[in-house]
Amino acid sequence: MIIFKYTDFLIYNLNFIPDLSLGYLNLVLPLGISFYTFQQIAYLVDSYKGTKKEKNLFSYGLFVSFFPQLIAGPIVHHTEMMGQFRNPRLTYLNYDNLSRGIFIFMMGLAKKIVIADSFAQIANKGYANVTSLGSMEAWASSLAYSLQLYFDFSGYSAMAIGLGLLFNIRLPQNFNSPYKSLSIKDFWRNWHMTLSRFLRDYVYIPLGGNQKGNFRTGVNLMATFLLGGIWHGAGWTFLFWGFLHGLALVVHREWSKMGLALPKIPALLLTFLFVNITWVFFRADSWADSLAMLYRMFSKVTGVADFYLVSNYYDLPVWIAGVVLLFVPNAIEMGRRLKPSVTYLILNVLLFLINVIYLNSIVENDFLYFDF
């Protein structure tokens, strides 16, 4: 994974040395390499500690290559999967799992192709024309990307969980309405939960966690999120994104120790504002674009081109749908409450028809986390 993801980044930085001009390898990144590498790292560490053993090559291969979550997670542990694979009732038809699985899959697909891909058009247009944006357009672009990323990745995770249920396999939840979080700590408990679990168990805790004093705890948090940042992408903007989140967690920890707390609404807005601003470094193509976008977001500037995102009334339905879906129960919560009925049958049929219509549209975007 290191060779595929970081060789060109290393060459880019080495080329700053005078008289050195190395050529890039432009290696094609194998699909899903980060996710199945993480699963194997977790397996190897746990095996080394003696917490689990797997002597059957076929079983190990099944654990590593189970297709619903292979490409972009959730990142699973050996212990939570192998017991399910070996369950003698695995091949039995479970109509409860089938109904929940189909519903969660359809919801995840709709979140991706209806909501995320619609926001992608706004975000891509904005980030491709940063220097032409006015303040309102810059905010619209950044907010559109925040919503695109959430619905894209949570949509994929829901599809994986739904597919798993069709095979009587329960995959761990990966998102729990993270934009409703009241602190940055809560955000990371609810965003990409299996990655947070991996970083906690295999980076933060082995470094000492919070057991070696206040200063060391801060260092451990920073190291963990710097690693999380560079994992997401081989670039200084990703590293800085990880640094900002690590710093925010250190600040939040000190704030909490003083016994201070914000009211619910300001806490929610502050957390989302911070996350939205830091996503700029995650999305922008370069440092220059990141700084230009932030400048335009926080300066009273008008667009220098005839380029207006928010005045497009055709975008209004997707903005409304996106905001509403952030605050209603998420797909996994709705799936848990599901009781097979005529109402859910009609909802599944409607979701299927909507998905088919959008799958046949001219809009086409890959899952964002395929790049990581």
N, C-alpha and C positions, 0 to 999 in steps of 0.2 A: 504494500500500500504506500509506503514512504517513497519508493522509487517512482511509482506512477503519479502520485499527487504532488510531490515536492521537489522533484529534480529540476524542473524548469524554473521554479521559484528560487532555488539555490543559484542556478545559473544567472538569473536576472540580477541577483544581488552581487554575485562575483564580478559581473560585467561593469560594476562601478569602479573596479580597480583599474587604474590607468593602463592603457595599452593591452587590456584583456578584452577579447571579444569572442566569447564562446557561443556556439550555435545552440538553439533550443532543440530538444528532442521531440517535442510535440507528441508525447505518448498519449494514446487513447485510453481514457480511464475506464476500466472494466465496470460494468453496471453493478451497483450495489456493493462494491469492494469494501467500503468503510464499514457497512453494517455487518456483513458476515465476518469481517476481520475482528470487529469488536466482540462478536459472539464467541469466536474462537479464542481470543485473548482471555475472556472471562472463563471459558472452559479450562484453558491451560492453567490459569492461576488457581482456580478451585481444585483442579486435579493435583497440582503441586502441593497445595495445602492439605490434600487428602480428604476434602469435603465431598468429593464425588469421583466415581470411577466409571469408565465406559470401555469395555473390552470388545464390544461388537461393532465392527467397522460399518455395517449397514445402518445400525441405529445412530451412530455418530454422523454418518452422511445424511440421514434423514433430519437430524437436529440442525445441521448446518444449512441444509438446502430446502427446508420447508417453504414452498413457493409464495404463500400469501404475504409474508413479511420479509422475504429475502432481499428485496430491492431497496426498501427505505424504512425498515423497521415495522413494528416495535422491536427493539433489541431484547431478545429473550435469553433466559438462563436455562442451562441443561436440566436443572431440577424441576422447573415449572413446566417443562415440555415432555420429558421422557415418560413420566408417569401417565400422562394423557395418551401418548402414542401406544403405550403397552396396555391400556385399558381394554379388557375383553369386549366391552360394549361399544368400542370405537366405531365399528362398522354397522351398528344398528341405526335404523332410521329414527331420528329424534325430531318430531314435528315442532316441538318448542324451539329447538336450536335452528331448525330450517326457517321458521317464520321470523325469528329474531335476526338471523343471519342475512336473509334477503332484505329485510327492512334496513338494517344498518349498512349493508353494502349499497343499496339504492340511495340512502341518505348521503353516504360518503361520495358516491359518484356525482350526485347533484351538487354537493359542495364544491367539487373540483370543476366540473365542466360548465355549470350554470353560474356559480358565484365567483370562484377564484379566477377562471379564465376571463370573465367579464371585467373584473378589477385589473387583470393583467394588461388589458388594452389601455387602460388609463395610466397605470404605473409605467409601462414600457414607453408610452408616448412621452410622459413627463421626464423620465430619466434619460431619454434619448435627446431631449431638447432643454437641458438644464439651463443654459444661458439665455433661453428665450422665455423663461417662466416669470410670471408675476408672483407676488406673495401667496395669493389665494390658490393659484395653480400649483405652486410648490407644495403647499400643505395638502392639496387634493392628491398630488402624486405620491407623497410620503404615506398618507393615510391609505390610499389605494393599495400600496405595496404591503403595508402591515396586514390589511385584510386579505389580500391575495395569498400571502405566505401562510397565514393561519388556515384559511379554508382549503388551500392546496394540500398542505401537509396533514392537517387533521382529517381531510377528506380521504387521503390515501390510507391513513391509519385506520379509519373507520371501515374502508373497503377491505383491508387486511383482516380486521377483526371479524367482519361479516363473513368473509370467505372461510376463515377458520371455523366459525360456528357451523357452516355447512358440512364440515368434516368432523363435527363434534369436538373441535379443539378450541379452547378458550385462550386467546392471546391477551396479554396485559394491556390495560388502557394506556394510551400515549398522550392524550390531551384531556384536560378537565376544565374547559372554559377559562383559559389562562388570562384573557383580557378582562375578566371580572376580578382579578387578584387585587388585593389591597396593599401589597408590598412587593418588592422585588424578590424577596424570599418566597412568598406565596406564588409568584409568577413562575419561578423555576421548579416549584413543586407540581405545577399544573401544565407546564409547557414541555413537550418532548420528555415525558416523565421517565421513560426507560433510559434515555441518554443521561439524564440527571442522576438516575440510580446508578448507572455504570460509573460515571465520574466520581460519585460519592464513594462507592464501594471499592473501586480499583485505583483511584488517584488520591482523593481527599483524605480518606481514612488511613491508607498506608503512609501518607505523609505525616500523619499524626493527628489529623482532624482538629478538634478543639480541645485536645487533651494536653497540650504542651505550652500553655500560656497564651495570653492575648495577642502578642506580636506574632508568634508562630502561627496562630489561627488565621490571622490576616494574610500572612505569606502563603499559607496553604490554600486559602480561598483564591488568591490572585493566581497562583500557579495552576490551580484546577481550571479556572476560566480562561487563562491564556492558552492552555492546552485545548480547551473546548473551542476557542476562537479559531486557532490554526487548524483544528480538525475540520471545521466547516469550509475552509477554503485556504488555498496557498496564496496569501497576500497580506500586506501590512494592514489593510482596512479590516480584515477579519480578525487579525491579532488585536487591533485597537478596540474593535467591538467587544472581544472577550475581556480586555483590560477594563473597559467601562463597566461591564456587568460585574466583574470581580470587585472593582472599587465600590460599586453601588451596594454590594452585599456586605462589604466591610463597614461602610457608613451606616447601613441599616442595622447591623449588629451593634454598633456603638450607640446608635439612637435608641434601640430597644433596651439596652442595659441601663439607660437613664430613666426608663419607665415612661417614656413619652409615646404618644400615639395620636395620629391625626383622625378626625372624624371620617366616617366611611366614604362619603362622596369625594372629598378632597384627596383621600388616600388612593382611591380608585383612579381618579383623573391624573394625579401625579405619577402613579406607576405606569399608566398607559402612555402618558406623554413621554416619559423617559424611554420606555421600550420603543415607541414610535420613532423618536429622534435617533436612537442608536441603530435602528434598522437601516437608516440612511447609509451608514458605513457598510452594512451587510449587503446592500443592493447596488450601490453606486459602482461604476466600473473603475474608478480611480480615486486617489486622494483629492485631486482637483475637483472632480464631480461631486464628491461628498461635501467638501467645503462650500462649493458653489450652491448646492442645494440648501444647505443650512443657512447660508447667507441670505438666500432669497426667501426662506421660510421666516426669518426673523428680521428682515428689513422691509421697509415700505417701498417695494419696487413694483412696477407694472411691466407686463410682458412687452418685449420689443417686437414681437411678431403677432400676427393675427392668430393667436393660439389660446383658446379658452376651453379648459376641461370642465369646469363646474357649470358652465352655462349650457352644457349639452343636456337637454331635458331627457334624452333617451337613456342617460345614465342614472336618472333618479330612481327607477325601480330597483336597480341592483344595490344602490346605496341604502335604500330603505330595507331591503331584504338582508343585506349584510349586517347592518346595525341590529335589526330585530333578532337575527340568529345568534348574535353574540350574547344576548340576555335571556333567551328562552333555554330550556333544558337542551343539552347537546345530544348528538345522535346516540351516544352510548347510554346516556341516562334514559332517553326515550325508548331505546331498545330493551332496557331492563324492565321498564314499566309495561312493555307490550303484552297484551293479552289477545290472542287471535280472535278477531271479530270482523264484522262486515266493514266497520270504519277503517281498520288497519288494512283490510284487503283493498278498499277503494284508494287509500293513501298510497299503498304500494303500486297500484296500477297507474295512478297519476304520476308518481315519481318515475316509473318506467317510461311512460309516454314522454314526459319532459326530457328525460335523459336521452331517449332515442332521437328526439328532435334536435337537441343540442349536439349530439354526437355526429349528426349529419350536417352541422353548420360549417361555415368556412373558417371559424375560429379554431385554431389548433395550437395547444401549448403543452409541452412536456411537464411532468411533475418536477417541481423545483428541486426537491431533495435528491433527484437522480444525479444532480451535479455534485453532490457531496459524498 
